[in-house]
Every structure is written in C-alpha cells, then in structure tokens.
Amino acid sequence: MASSLTKPSAGTAGSEKTFFGHPRGLATLFMTEMWERFSYYGMRALLVLYLVSGGADAATGSQGGGLMMTAATATAIYSVYVSMVYLMAMPGGWFGDRVWGARKTVAIAGAVIMVGHLSLAIPGQAMFFVGLALVAAGSGLLKANISTMVGHLYDGPDDPRRDGGFTLFYIGINLGAFVAPFVIGTVGENVNWHLGFALAALGMALGLVQFLLGTKHLSPKSNIVPNPLSAEERKSILVKVFGTLAVVAAFYGVVVAMGAYTLNWALVPITLAGLIIPVAVLVRIKRDKDLSKTEQSKMSGYIWFFVAAAVFWMIYDQGGSTLSLFADGKTADTVFGFGFPATWYQSLNPLFVMALAPVFAWLWLWLSRRNKEPNTITKFAMGLVLVGASFFVFIVPMNMAGGGDKVSPMWLVSIYMIQTIGELCLSPVGLSVTTKMAPQKYASQMMGVWFLAVTAGDCTTGLLSLAGVDLNGTGIIGMQAALAVLAGFAVYMYRKKVQTLMGDVH
C-alpha cells in the first residue's frame, strides 16, 4: 500500500505522510485487519468441507484426507467455532482495557491466530481442535481491540475524518475476505487441505509483521492500559481461573478414564454456554439498580433488537456450512465453462458488500433528504424478512437437486446476494443502535453485547445439529425461513411499542 501514502495537504496534522488523507497509522491497521480476515475467511471456507471429506475419489482424482465427519457434526463444529470467535470478543476487550492495552493485545492475538493456523496445518484430529481453539481465542482478542485503535487515530468523535477512516477499515475487512477463498480455498480444496491452512498461517504472519513494523505510526493511546487491574484483583482472578480449569480438567479426566468421552462431551457444554452467557449478560445489565428509568426502558427496547439479530445470524452464518455443503455436493462446479470450486462461493458476500454498501449509503441519504428513510426498527424488520426469503428461495434448488441432479450456481449467487442486502439493512444499523441505547455505565461493554447476538444465533444452529436435526433438509430450512419472516413482521407490527421503549433514540 506504499503507493497510497501521500504527503498531507496544508493543515493536516500528524505524521509526514497520510493514508488517503487519514493518519498513516490507518494503513497499518488496514493491512493488519486485511491479512487477519484473509486468514480467517480462507480457513472458514475450508472448514466444513475438510470435516466431511473422506478418502480420495478414484473417479475424479480429488483429494481426501479430511476428518470424515457427518454433515450434522461438521455443521455443529462450524457453528460452535464461529460463535466462540464472537463470544471471545468480550474477554478480548477486557484484556485490552485491564491487562495489556489494545496494541499489545492485538500483537499477541496475531501470534495466537498464526500458531492456530499452523496447528490446523498438522494432520490429525487433536491438532485440528487445538488449532480451532487458538484461532477462535486470537480472533476474539483482535476483533475487540483493533477497531478501538482505529478510533485512537482521530481527535475524538467529532473529527470529520473519523467516519471515513472506519469506512476504509471496513474495506480492508472485505478485501481480505474476498481474496481468501480464491487463494486458500483453491489450494486447500484442490491440492491439500493442510497446505491451505498453512497459507492462512502465512497470511496472518504477514499481517503480524506489518503490524509490528508499523506500530510507530499508531496513537500512543493504544499502548495505555485504561483501567489496569490492582494486585488484589489480579490475584483473585488468577485463583478463580486456575480453580475453574482444575475442576474442568478433573471432570473430563474422570469421563475419559471411564471410557465415556465422545465429541459431544465438549461441543454440548460449549454450545449451551454460548446460549446462556448472552442471556445472563443481558439480565445482569437489565437488573442493574444503578440504571435510570430511561436506561432501563432503552435496555428493554434493545432486547428486541438483540433477539432479532440472533435469528438473523442463525440463518446468515449458515452460508459457510449448510450452503457450503450444498455448493460442494449439489451445485454444478462450472460457470460459463470455467471451473468454480465450492470454496469460491465464500467470496460472494464480501464482493456484494463492497459493491452494494456505497449504494445503500447513498439510498438512505437520498430517502432521508425526502423524509422517507426507514427508521431503525423498519430496517431490522427488512433484514429479517430478506434473510428468511433467502432460505425460501433455497428450498427451490434443494428440491431440484433431490433426484441427484446438480443445479445452476446462479441459485446460490442469488441466495448470497439476498442475504447480503439483508445484512446491509441490519448489521450497520445494529452497531449504531447499540452505541445509542447503551447505558452510560456499560458504554464500552455494549459492543461486546452486540457480538453476543451472533454467538446466540450460531449456538442455536449448533445445538440443533447436535440434537440430530438435519439442517440440510427442506423442512428445517423452511421452518427457519418462516421464523425469520415472522420475526420481521413481529418487529414491524410492534414498532410503536419498541420506539416508545427507545425514548429519544431514532
């Protein structure tokens, strides 16, 4: 990105060079996030396909070497993994605020992610789960702190460059996510799964090196621990953590010694925790007696948005599991005569986001000038109806492929596009409404609460899979579609009540 660094115009404060008119540190964070997303989405594109892959196909010569799991188990593992990435964002933010500071936390997170991908590159089920845990933990640590560091580059919330800086940063996210399936996905799916995972490790290594070299351009604020732990707090936390680990280790030691251990002994507790923790966090905040009556009312309104978002992400994140398995087994692998591997479908969402986000930004502004822009509640309802509609569309190619025929790739292209339009209605608005409705006492924690909606949605999917529900069947797809559409209509029908709870937030 060196060619994009230019001398600042007159009056620009900061370092000698800028990144598209923004502080030079944004280039460091842009590239770090781009490479981290490259590694994350590249590995994610391979994950479910690797889990279900068995021996090499003698007819096609395609590679095997996967873990030969069922589609239900693979979907459960994928759902638990994605949910843990977002669940770890809360302790990740805590580490940045109270232990290491944002800059050190991001550096450590990058190293953990890289080691995780290297573990995935080593054949064997044990190393696979070690790698998955490390990548989830590292991603949570990084996700919670790197956005904070972007904010540190600007002179407070009123800096006119701030929104543009976050927009550039968002482009970095989607650029890495778009390229990854073409590189990591192609190599992993067609050459060797573990070589694909190794490429993900290389991507994170490049991001980490670039971050360490560019830290001199970051704000000094990113080195500060805002609210460091006291010696007493540190000792108390260490005792609780090691005590909990000892109990868990003893319990699973007994289970293993009895010969009763199966994968579900690990997946079910994690999945249940992913459902219980978000509920517990919301209940704790809602019952806090320090909150004013207005803040209590806003939290009651926010629960509507939280539940709606959980339903949305429950369906949306199946783009990397249910839709990916359909792409691999029941969709034609050529487009206009050219080969189109199943992993490439994972590039569609970031492509559509980059193409459509400016259009939606313009559309909302255009409608706002005419006093016709939908409010936050209506946008949420639109997002839910659209993600539900995408699964109603999905039923059509599922029925077409029922007899063993392979369907046109354009079915999946259209489904991913509908889901992306729904995402653009719901996700940016969700982030905004979270900051607006957060009680003052929990202002810095509420972004983590928003991520917990993803955790709850994905853990619901995981629990259904672990309970034996076939998420690749038309019946359950139709039920999820109906649930999302009904939730969308419910949010819209009760919009006046929700708006009353929201108070002055519009």
KOLRO-125231 format. One record per residue (C-alpha): residue in three letters; x, y negated, z negated. Coordinates in steps of 0.001 Angstrom, whole numbers, plus 500000, padded with zeros to 6 digits. Each point is the difference from the previous one (the first is absolute). Layout:
AlaXYZ ...
REM end
This chain:
Met500000500000500000 Ala503039497704500166 Ser498751498299503136 Ser496883498835498151 Leu502028498072497444 Thr500128496354501019 Lys501245496771498511 Pro497302498244497995 Ser498256496937501206 Ala500468496749498174 Gly498629500083496515 Thr500148503776499609 Ala501253500925496577 Gly502004503056499130 Ser502802501838501771 Glu501719498986503224 Lys497863502239502163 Thr496345500956500018 Phe497937502968501171 Phe497406498604502406 Gly499936496856497871 His499784501928496733 Pro502640500565497298 Arg502753502301501232 Gly499237502429497180 Leu496775500877501833 Ala502109501702502695 Thr501546502213497306 Leu496618500970498561 Phe498423500352503469 Met502667502481501095 Thr499980501880496681 Glu496247500476500129 Met500089500889503706 Trp502526502806499414 Glu498206501214496872 Arg496706500199501913 Phe501851501683502881 Ser501142502745497622 Tyr496643500250498188 Tyr497724500167503041 Gly502410502192501954 Met500042502567497228 Arg496235499651499501 Ala499405500769503681 Leu501804503329499527 Leu498703500928496570 Val496752501902500648 Leu501255501570503241 Tyr503123501265498204 Leu497927501452497174 Val497756502057502320 Ser502705500985502486 Gly501072503643500024 Gly502282501979502258 Ala501033498911503482 Asp497397500452502733 Ala501335502604502447 Ala497809498734502837 Thr500941496348499786 Gly503372500197498320 Ser498891497391497471 Gln501838499913496726 Gly498750501483496758 Gly501762499845496680 Gly497202498344498037 Leu498534501101496692 Met497064501943501540 Met497348498544497671 Thr496289499841500701 Ala498468496801501360 Ala498156499496496681 Thr503196500248497933 Ala501895497762502432 Thr497251497376499839 Ala500000500151496195 Ile503786499556499814 Tyr499887497125502507 Ser497166498281498097 Val501741500389496640 Tyr503258498675501467 Val498417496863501500 Ser498014499372496820 Met503145500255497870 Val501804497419502171 Tyr497303497467499128 Leu499650501154496391 Met503745499474499476 Ala499639496361501091 Met498764499144496479 Pro502983501395498065 Gly502151498656502839 Gly498801496489499255 Trp500549500607496286 Phe503638500991500610 Gly500525496832502029 Asp498413497798497342 Arg501447501594496878 Val503092502117500738 Trp502056499266503129 Gly498579496955501762 Ala498606500123503532 Arg503337500027501879 Lys501622502840498049 Thr496747502000500052 Val499798499791503802 Ala503639501098500364 Ile499443502990497701 Ala496736500814501771 Gly501725500054503397 Ala502615502438498687 Val497316502254498474 Ile498037500042503283 Met503133500846501993 Val500889502902497663 Gly496380501163500247 His500129500210503787 Leu503358501780499814 Ser498384502551497666 Leu497226500526502556 Ala502704500633502619 Ile501173503054497999 Pro497914503094500882 Gly498000501606497213 Gln496786499347498094 Ala501703498919496770 Met502057497259501693 Phe496912498930501934 Phe498063499198496830 Val503028498346498381 Gly500364497790503079 Leu496293499177500086 Ala500045498925496334 Leu503079497824500518 Val498572498277503088 Ala496697499320498206 Ala501766498575496930 Gly502406497888502052 Ser497248498673502270 Gly497966498922496969 Leu502988498205498479 Leu500750498197503261 Lys496424499154500993 Ala499293498171496748 Asn503094497790500075 Ile500979499133503557 Ser496865497887500598 Thr500753498135496767 Met503456499199501390 Val498447498562503165 Gly498027497622497791 His503189498996498165 Leu501407498546503242 Tyr497461497158500034 Asp499364496946497852 Gly496895501300498280 Pro496521500846501382 Asp499659496605501697 Asp503051500419502281 Pro498520499666503533 Arg502348502700501309 Arg498844502631497479 Asp497071501528501938 Gly502071500108503183 Gly502801501740498121 Phe497696502752498780 Thr498621500347503536 Leu503524500598501349 Phe500621502469497185 Tyr496773501824500928 Ile501236500257503590 Gly503143501722498697 Ile497847502584498238 Asn498038500827503137 Leu503035499900502295 Gly501736502683497934 Ala496800502044499786 Phe499445499740503775 Val503483501132501071 Ala500442502805497427 Pro497719502686501534 Phe501681499597503404 Val503430500633498478 Ile499614502064496827 Gly496765501640501163 Thr501372501057503385 Val503219501453498580 Gly498275501682497070 Glu497112501490501988 Asn501917501073503106 Val503583500651498827 Asn500258500714496260 Trp497841498962497069 His502945499468497684 Leu501899497933502554 Gly496934497745500111 Phe500085499609496226 Ala503737499255500219 Leu499242497194502477 Ala497573498556497441 Ala502863500029497463 Leu502236498231502536 Gly497344497331500518 Met499774499324496276 Ala503802499977499736 Leu500157497293502687 Gly497375497996498126 Leu501863500361496710 Val503351498942501470 Gln498366497030501681 Phe498327499022496708 Leu503231500195497997 Leu501887497944502591 Gly497262497366500122 Thr499301499566496280 Lys502062496780499972 His497211498361502023 Leu497262500920497491 Ser498609497743497290 Pro501792500106496627 Lys496534500641498491 Ser500085503547501365 Asn502903500823497666 Ile498135498883496877 Val498096502416497764 Pro496892497869499244 Asn498936501758496801 Pro502829502266498773 Leu499318502791497536 Ser501065499459496426 Ala502232502616498374 Glu497025501293497999 Glu497790500282503095 Arg502727501792501947 Lys500502502536497199 Ser496260500598499633 Ile499521500536503735 Leu502954502387500268 Val498644502085497104 Lys496553500188501636 Val501381500849503466 Phe502377502712498816 Gly497365501374497623 Thr497476500262502845 Leu502561501626502309 Ala500886502527497303 Val496338500966499519 Val499428500324503766 Ala503191502047500453 Ala499036502310497127 Phe496485500492501383 Tyr501147500841503515 Gly502784502166498590 Val497349502149498301 Val497886500121503178 Val503005501129502070 Ala501080502537497355 Met496506501535500103 Gly500238500306503780 Ala496860497905500417 Tyr501521497016501816 Thr498618499044503391 Leu500211496735501956 Asn496593498976498663 Trp501460499793496472 Ala501917496940501263 Leu497563498551502554 Val496780500082497957 Pro501322498083496930 Ile501653497370502235 Thr496801499596502026 Leu497841499664496898 Ala502460497454498571 Gly499710498031503249 Leu496251499755499415 Ile500037499452496233 Ile502728497332499866 Pro498240497477502306 Val496768500397498030 Ala501845499646496684 Val501799496848501181 Leu496756498360501137 Val498220500951496763 Arg502880498629497904 Ile499937496653501805 Lys496185499818499971 Arg499853500621496232 Asp502704497511499098 Lys498399497639497476 Asp502470497249500920 Leu498252499516503345 Ser497533497151500322 Lys496395500636501020 Thr500819498746503508 Glu503001502336500301 Gln497898502931498781 Ser497418499201502653 Lys502656499845502721 Met501388503375498925 Ser496488501482500267 Gly499822498643503546 Tyr503502501260500778 Ile499007503575499152 Trp497678499930503019 Phe502919499118502245 Phe502225502606498351 Val497546502873500520 Ala499324498878503579 Ala503737499904500712 Ala500478503498498521 Val497327501382502357 Phe501655498206502931 Trp503512501318499284 Met498650503518499387 Ile499070500162503695 Tyr502627497678501451 Asp503022501845498607 Gln498850503245501586 Gly501500498534503161 Gly503218501727498920 Ser498381503307498974 Thr496605500995501441 Leu500426497993503224 Ser503650501056500316 Leu499082503701499768 Phe497287499461502619 Ala502523498246502244 Asp502425502894499642 Gly497602502872500621 Lys497003498738501964 Thr501109496977502031 Ala501715500079503389 Asp503712499267499673 Thr500297497956503195 Val498855496488500929 Phe500000499102503720 Gly502270502963500625 Phe502538499039497317 Gly500661502009496850 Phe498383498531496875 Pro501036501768496749 Ala497541500064497099 Thr502251497815497833 Trp499726497111502470 Tyr496388499377498971 Gln501385498594496746 Ser501316497027502001 Leu496518498954501064 Asn498963498332496741 Pro503028497661499696 Leu499733499257503731 Phe496351499016499655 Val500731497975496851 Met502692497969501790 Ala497722499501503022 Leu496750499228498180 Ala501073498178496810 Pro500610496677501843 Val496647500439501754 Phe498178500458496688 Ala501843497073498432 Trp498839497818502891 Leu496467501436499883 Trp499498499293496289 Leu501314496452500468 Trp497762499454503037 Leu496936501211498086 Ser500978497966496933 Arg500028496790502020 Arg496399500789500956 Asn499034501002496439 Lys499318503556501219 Glu502940501904498516 Pro498817503113498075 Asn500715499793496289 Thr502239502435498135 Ile497145502355499098 Thr498778500212503594 Lys503523500695501281 Phe500327502843497500 Ala496677501421501177 Met501175499748503625 Gly503216501857499173 Leu498086502848498334 Val497489500347502828 Leu502795500042502587 Val502101502654498240 Gly496833502094499618 Ala499175499489503673 Ser503488501242500939 Phe499230503360498367 Phe496593500171501709 Val501902499585503281 Phe502449502691498818 Ile497180502561499828 Val499596499832503806 Pro503522501232500967 Met499888502495497104 Asn496927501611501557 Met501533499835503482 Ala503090501845498752 Gly497946502634498177 Gly500329502497502845 Gly503766499746500151 Asp500131497228502603 Lys502371497072499497 Val498487496527500101 Ser501273496780501515 Pro502460497977497884 Met497783496967500580 Trp497610501295497343 Leu502658499622497331 Val501150496681501451 Ser496470498646499627 Ile499669501371496430 Tyr503274498406498889 Met498955496702501622 Ile496633499945498197 Gln501740500738496696 Thr502543497228500572 Ile497236497474500681 Gly498414501130496732 Glu503348499593498233 Leu500360496435501289 Cys496537499206498611 Leu500702501482496564 Ser503687500175499096 Pro501161496344500292 Val496770498845498368 Gly500494502507497184 Leu503435498638499229 Ser498650496459499986 Val496964500715497821 Thr502180501902497525 Thr502150496932499364 Lys496932497741499783 Met498023502157497568 Ala502884501066497756 Pro499675498917496351 Gln502838497649499052 Lys501347502520497496 Tyr500340502660502728 Ala500975497788502931 Ser503231501881500762 Gln498533503461499403 Met496907499740502172 Met501889500601503262 Gly500998503355498559 Val496336500591499149 Trp499112499393503662 Phe502508502681501043 Leu498306502378497559 Ala496948499970502302 Val502183501782502576 Thr501085502467497304 Ala496383500726499043 Gly498916500476503620 Asp502871502326500907 Cys499673502009496784 Thr496318500563500811 Thr501082501481503335 Gly502642502099498260 Leu497551501312497406 Leu497509500991502704 Ser502734501944501799 Leu501124501718496798 Ala496380500928499268 Gly499892501929503283 Val498059497444502041 Asp500974500198503682 Leu500683496385500918 Asn500467501066503619 Gly496358501066500346 Thr497286497918501666 Gly497729500231496951 Ile502391498338497548 Ile501093497467502641 Gly496348499038500492 Met499431499752496230 Gln502984497678499578 Ala498844497872502920 Ala496511499717498513 Leu501446499148496550 Ala502078497141501430 Val497143498567502069 Leu497567500237497069 Ala502580498357497713 Gly500384497213502555 Phe496245499406500125 Ala499786500130496183 Val502709497356499644 Tyr498201497832502552 Met496532500482498450 Tyr501320499047496524 Arg502156497139501302 Lys498038497335498097 Lys500437501846496710 Val503719500506500648 Gln500395496341500998 Thr498373498959496720 Leu502502502135498075 Met502865498451501996 Gly499103496527498777 Asp501972497301501843 Val501912502486502184 His498828500051503626 
REM end
